[in-house]
Amino acid sequence: MKTIASQRHLRLSDRHVHIWAERLINRLAHRVLVNSEAIRTQILMTRNISPDKIVLIKNALRLPDQVPAFDAAHDRLCLELGLKTNVMIVGMVAKLRPEKGHRFFIDAACRIARSMNGVHFVLVGDGALRHETELQVKQRGIGHRVHLLGDRLDATGLCAGFDIAVLASLREGFPNAILEAMGAGVPVVATAVGGVRELIQDGMTGYLVQPGDAEALAQRITFALQDRTGRRSIAERGRRFVMNSFGAQKMVEAVQGLYDELMERNK
């Protein structure tokens, strides 16, 4: 019997039991399936495993032929938040966990709020840092500008109404939230970590900043908000890139090919 292990993260946790289990599973498996070049590179650098054993198959999306209607999605979100429809919305879809960098997003939001009126910030997702995030927002005095929506089944639809989608992570394997935002034609400002660099070419398909730098994040978001024509062009290029590179059929064929190979070897 052939076995396939899957690794979709750069680091599951800092617990030794998780590290040991990961090493054991990867050693026993006939193939290790990863979804980003960043994860493949890390495994090769930190584990004694043959490169031939690692198979890279990137995530995929089923995308409509037409970009979701931004105005309709934006107006629905504004209505839910009780805002006028002429505001700009900067949003982030991510679990409230330390590695997602929400504290840097809030710091950036505070800087932007001081210099720009009519910008609101939306966080979609829940987690252990909910109370800490709410406290930070309150201490910064921007509670009226930051909206925590918790976990939502319609996160993709909400994201379609963002003027800017943000990823502030300190580490990432391959972020589906950013893939979905780009697929929806939303311009993205993200930290240059892990598989993000396989999705975004700075200034071409999105905007990149270094992780853990709230000032740089604020500056890049502000630049994108003020450059409406530029961010629309970037959003269009980002969507084309995602459509050409991350189609569902391509992923299905790659997975089928992997199973066919292992079954052939098992004969």
C-alpha positions as CSV (number, residue, x, y, z in Angstrom):
1,M,0.0,0.0,0.0
2,K,1.3,3.4,-0.9
3,T,0.7,6.4,1.4
4,I,0.6,10.1,0.7
5,A,1.3,12.7,3.4
6,S,0.1,16.3,3.1
7,Q,1.8,19.4,4.5
8,R,0.1,22.8,4.0
9,H,1.9,24.9,6.6
10,L,5.4,26.1,7.2
11,R,5.1,25.3,10.9
12,L,2.2,23.6,12.6
13,S,3.3,24.7,16.1
14,D,6.3,25.0,18.3
15,R,5.4,21.9,20.2
16,H,8.0,19.1,20.0
17,V,5.4,16.4,19.6
18,H,4.1,18.0,16.5
19,I,7.6,18.4,15.0
20,W,8.4,14.8,15.8
21,A,5.1,13.5,14.4
22,E,5.6,15.5,11.2
23,R,9.1,14.1,10.7
24,L,7.8,10.5,11.3
25,I,4.9,10.9,8.9
26,N,7.0,12.4,6.1
27,R,9.6,9.6,6.5
28,L,7.0,6.8,6.3
29,A,5.0,8.3,3.4
30,H,5.8,7.4,-0.2
31,R,5.0,11.0,-1.3
32,V,4.7,14.3,0.6
33,L,2.1,16.6,-1.0
34,V,2.7,20.3,-0.5
35,N,0.9,23.3,-1.9
36,S,3.7,25.9,-2.2
37,E,7.3,26.1,-3.2
38,A,8.0,27.7,0.1
39,I,6.9,24.6,2.0
40,R,8.8,22.4,-0.3
41,T,12.0,24.4,0.2
42,Q,11.6,24.4,4.0
43,I,11.1,20.6,4.1
44,L,14.3,20.1,2.0
45,M,16.3,22.4,4.2
46,T,15.1,21.0,7.6
47,R,14.3,17.4,6.9
48,N,16.4,14.5,5.6
49,I,14.1,13.7,2.7
50,S,14.6,13.0,-1.0
51,P,13.5,15.8,-3.3
52,D,11.8,13.2,-5.5
53,K,9.5,12.4,-2.6
54,I,7.9,15.8,-2.5
55,V,5.1,16.7,-4.9
56,L,4.0,20.3,-5.4
57,I,0.4,20.8,-6.3
58,K,-0.9,24.3,-5.7
59,N,-4.3,25.2,-4.5
60,A,-7.0,26.0,-7.0
61,L,-10.2,28.0,-7.3
62,R,-13.4,27.6,-9.3
63,L,-13.7,31.1,-10.6
64,P,-16.7,32.7,-12.5
65,D,-15.9,34.1,-15.9
66,Q,-17.0,37.6,-14.7
67,V,-15.5,39.5,-11.8
68,P,-18.0,39.7,-8.9
69,A,-19.8,43.1,-8.9
70,F,-17.8,45.3,-6.6
71,D,-20.4,48.0,-6.1
72,A,-23.1,45.6,-5.1
73,A,-20.8,43.7,-2.7
74,H,-19.4,46.9,-1.2
75,D,-22.9,48.4,-0.7
76,R,-24.2,45.3,1.0
77,L,-21.3,45.3,3.4
78,C,-21.7,49.0,4.1
79,L,-25.4,48.4,4.8
80,E,-24.6,45.7,7.2
81,L,-22.1,47.9,9.0
82,G,-24.4,50.9,9.1
83,L,-22.0,53.0,6.9
84,K,-22.5,55.3,4.0
85,T,-21.6,53.7,0.7
86,N,-19.0,56.2,-0.1
87,V,-16.6,54.9,2.5
88,M,-13.5,52.8,1.6
89,I,-13.1,49.4,3.3
90,V,-9.9,47.7,4.0
91,G,-10.4,44.2,5.1
92,M,-8.6,41.1,6.3
93,V,-9.9,37.5,6.3
94,A,-7.9,35.4,8.8
95,K,-8.2,33.4,12.0
96,L,-7.4,35.5,15.1
97,R,-4.1,33.8,15.8
98,P,-0.7,35.3,16.6
99,E,1.0,34.4,13.4
100,K,-1.7,36.2,11.3
101,G,-0.4,39.6,12.5
102,H,-3.6,41.3,13.5
103,R,-1.8,43.5,15.9
104,F,0.2,45.0,13.0
105,F,-3.0,45.4,11.0
106,I,-4.6,47.4,13.9
107,D,-1.5,49.5,14.3
108,A,-1.6,50.2,10.5
109,A,-5.3,51.0,10.8
110,C,-4.6,53.5,13.5
111,R,-2.0,55.3,11.4
112,I,-4.3,55.4,8.4
113,A,-7.2,56.6,10.4
114,R,-5.2,59.6,11.6
115,S,-4.5,60.8,8.1
116,M,-7.5,59.6,6.0
117,N,-11.2,60.1,6.7
118,G,-13.8,57.7,5.3
119,V,-11.7,54.6,5.6
120,H,-13.1,51.6,7.7
121,F,-11.4,48.4,8.6
122,V,-13.0,45.0,8.7
123,L,-11.8,41.8,10.3
124,V,-13.4,38.5,9.2
125,G,-12.5,35.5,11.4
126,D,-12.5,34.5,15.0
127,G,-10.0,32.8,17.4
128,A,-8.2,32.9,20.6
129,L,-7.0,36.6,20.2
130,R,-10.6,38.0,19.9
131,H,-10.5,39.8,23.3
132,E,-6.9,41.0,22.8
133,T,-7.8,42.4,19.4
134,E,-10.9,44.1,20.7
135,L,-8.8,45.6,23.6
136,Q,-6.1,46.9,21.2
137,V,-8.8,48.5,19.0
138,K,-10.3,50.2,22.1
139,Q,-6.9,51.4,23.4
140,R,-6.1,52.9,20.0
141,G,-9.3,54.9,20.0
142,I,-10.5,53.5,16.6
143,G,-13.4,51.4,17.7
144,H,-15.8,53.3,15.4
145,R,-13.6,52.5,12.4
146,V,-12.8,48.8,13.0
147,H,-15.4,46.1,12.7
148,L,-14.9,42.5,13.9
149,L,-17.4,40.3,12.1
150,G,-16.2,36.9,13.5
151,D,-16.4,33.7,11.5
152,R,-18.6,34.0,8.4
153,L,-19.7,31.4,5.9
154,D,-19.9,34.3,3.3
155,A,-16.3,35.5,3.8
156,T,-15.5,35.3,0.1
157,G,-18.6,37.4,-0.7
158,L,-17.6,40.0,2.0
159,C,-14.1,40.2,0.6
160,A,-15.5,41.0,-2.9
161,G,-16.7,44.3,-1.3
162,F,-13.3,45.4,0.0
163,D,-11.5,48.2,-1.6
164,I,-8.3,46.6,-0.4
165,A,-7.7,43.1,1.0
166,V,-4.8,42.7,3.5
167,L,-2.7,39.9,4.8
168,A,-0.4,40.8,7.7
169,S,0.9,37.3,8.5
170,L,4.3,36.6,10.0
171,R,4.4,33.3,8.3
172,E,2.3,31.5,5.7
173,G,2.2,28.3,3.7
174,F,-0.1,29.2,0.8
175,P,-2.9,31.7,1.8
176,N,-6.3,30.8,0.3
177,A,-7.7,34.1,1.6
178,I,-5.4,36.0,-0.7
179,L,-5.9,33.6,-3.6
180,E,-9.7,34.2,-3.3
181,A,-9.3,38.0,-3.0
182,M,-7.3,38.1,-6.2
183,G,-9.7,35.8,-7.9
184,A,-12.5,38.2,-7.0
185,G,-10.6,41.1,-8.6
186,V,-9.7,42.7,-5.2
187,P,-6.3,44.4,-4.9
188,V,-4.1,42.9,-2.2
189,V,-1.5,44.3,0.2
190,A,0.3,41.4,1.9
191,T,3.4,40.5,3.8
192,A,6.2,38.9,1.8
193,V,6.2,35.6,3.6
194,G,6.1,31.9,2.5
195,G,3.8,31.2,-0.5
196,V,2.6,34.8,-0.7
197,R,5.6,35.5,-2.9
198,E,4.4,32.9,-5.3
199,L,1.1,34.7,-5.7
200,I,2.1,38.4,-5.7
201,Q,4.7,40.3,-7.7
202,D,5.0,43.6,-6.0
203,G,3.5,46.4,-8.1
204,M,2.2,44.0,-10.7
205,T,-0.3,41.6,-9.2
206,G,-0.4,43.1,-5.7
207,Y,1.6,45.0,-3.1
208,L,4.2,43.5,-0.8
209,V,5.6,44.7,2.5
210,Q,8.0,43.1,5.1
211,P,6.3,41.3,8.0
212,G,6.0,42.9,11.4
213,D,6.2,46.5,10.1
214,A,3.0,48.3,10.8
215,E,4.4,51.6,9.4
216,A,5.3,50.0,6.0
217,L,1.9,48.3,5.9
218,A,0.1,51.6,6.6
219,Q,2.1,53.4,3.9
220,R,1.4,50.7,1.3
221,I,-2.3,50.6,2.1
222,T,-2.5,54.4,1.9
223,F,-0.7,54.4,-1.4
224,A,-3.1,51.9,-2.8
225,L,-6.2,53.7,-1.5
226,Q,-5.1,56.9,-3.1
227,D,-4.2,55.4,-6.4
228,R,-7.5,54.2,-7.6
229,T,-6.5,53.7,-11.2
230,G,-3.3,51.9,-10.3
231,R,-5.0,49.5,-7.9
232,R,-7.6,48.6,-10.4
233,S,-5.0,47.7,-12.9
234,I,-3.2,45.6,-10.3
235,A,-6.4,43.9,-9.4
236,E,-7.1,43.0,-13.0
237,R,-3.6,41.6,-13.5
238,G,-3.9,39.6,-10.2
239,R,-7.2,38.1,-11.3
240,R,-5.8,37.1,-14.7
241,F,-2.8,35.5,-13.0
242,V,-5.0,33.5,-10.7
243,M,-7.3,32.4,-13.5
244,N,-4.4,31.2,-15.6
245,S,-2.4,29.5,-12.9
246,F,-4.8,28.1,-10.3
247,G,-7.8,26.6,-12.2
248,A,-9.5,23.7,-10.5
249,Q,-9.2,21.4,-13.5
250,K,-5.4,21.8,-13.5
251,M,-5.3,20.8,-9.8
252,V,-7.6,17.8,-10.3
253,E,-5.5,16.5,-13.2
254,A,-2.3,16.9,-11.1
255,V,-3.7,14.9,-8.1
256,Q,-5.1,12.2,-10.5
257,G,-1.6,12.0,-12.0
258,L,-0.1,11.5,-8.6
259,Y,-2.5,8.6,-7.7
260,D,-2.0,7.0,-11.1
261,E,1.8,7.1,-10.6
262,L,1.6,5.4,-7.2
263,M,-0.9,2.8,-8.4
264,E,1.3,1.9,-11.3
265,R,4.3,1.5,-9.0
266,N,2.2,-0.7,-6.7
267,K,1.5,-3.3,-9.5
